[in-house]
Amino acid sequence: MGLSCDCGIDDYEWYYEVSDDTNYAACSSGKCYGCGGQIKVGDEVAHIWSWEMDENGEERPWENIGRICEKCWGHYESLKALGFCMTADWGFIKEAIWEYQTDFVPIKHKITTRRTL
């Protein structure tokens, strides 16, 4: 499940952060980690970083998981502002939007396919 209302801090070995804005321009083309859509050179993107806890409980950067497009970053920020937490799996924004619309939007406003983001 990609979307959760329980954002409690547990004893995790790693976690992720999304950069605070999309002030980064893509230097190469690729796929959006949030929805799988195309990112072109020059598109505004946000970076996703995973962090790990070492044996002393200290945080340290682990790796850049990927980039998300400007649209996914907006969806991420909106869901976060509503108090939701998301797992950082490939396509997690698309999945979280689907879950939000399926579980929290009144029936007359629901989408009919997963393809819509």
N, C-alpha and C positions, 0 to 999 in steps of 0.2 A: 504494500500500500504506500502511495507516495505522499498522501496528505494526512495530517494528524492535528488534532486539537491539543494533544499532550506534548508540550514543549519542555518538559522537565529535563533537568540536567542529570544524567546518570553517569556511571563510570564507563565512558566510551574510550576506546583506544585511539579513535580518530574522529574528526568532524570536518565540516567544510564551511567556507565563507564565500559569498559572492561579493565582488568589488562594489563599492558604494555608488558607482555611477557608470555610465557607458561612455566615458571620455576617452576610450581607447579605440583607435582605428585598426581594423584587422590588417595585418601585414601580409596575410596569405588567405587564400580561399579555403573553405572547409565546411563542416557541418556544425550546426548549433547543437550544443550539448543538451539544451532544454527542450527542443522540439524536433530536431533532426533536419530542419530546414537549411537551405544553402546560405552560407556567409561568403560574401565577395570581398575582395581587397578594397579597403577603404570604408567598409560598413562599420558603424558604431557597435562595439561589443563590450560586454562585461566579462571579467575572468572569474573562474571558480577555482579556488585553492583548497586543497585538503591539508589538514594539519594532523599531526599525530602527537601522542603523549609519549615521552621517553620513559625509561625505567625509573627516573626520579620525579615523574609527574610534571616535567617541564614541557611546554608547548614548543614545537618546532615545525617550520614549514616542511611539507612533504613533497607535494607536487602540484603543478597546475593541471587540474582535471580537464579543463577545456574552456570554451568560450560560449556565451549565450548571446543571442541577437537582442537588439534593442526592445523588440516586442516582448520577448520572454522575460527580459529584465523588468519591464513594466508589470507584467503579470506576477512575477516573483514578489516584487515590492508590494503590490496590492494585496496578495494573499498573506504576506507577512504582516501587513498593517491590520488585517482582519484577525490576526492572532494564530494563523496556521503555521505549522512546521512542515517541511518537505524532506524526503530522502533525496540524496544526490545521485540517483541512478540515471543512466542514459535515457533521455526523453522525459525527465521528471516534471518539467513545467507542463508539457502537453498532458501528461497523466494527471497532474494535480488539478489543472483546469477542468478536465473531464470529470474527475471525482467531485470537484466543487459544484459543477453544474448538475451532476447527477444527484448528489446528496443534499445540496443546500439551496438550489434555485427552485422557485415555484414551478409547477408543471408547465404552465403556459409560456415560460421563458426558456425551457430546456432545449438544448440542441438535439439534433437527431442522429448525427454521426460523430465518430471520434476524429474525423478529418478536420473539423473546424477548430481553429485555435484563435 
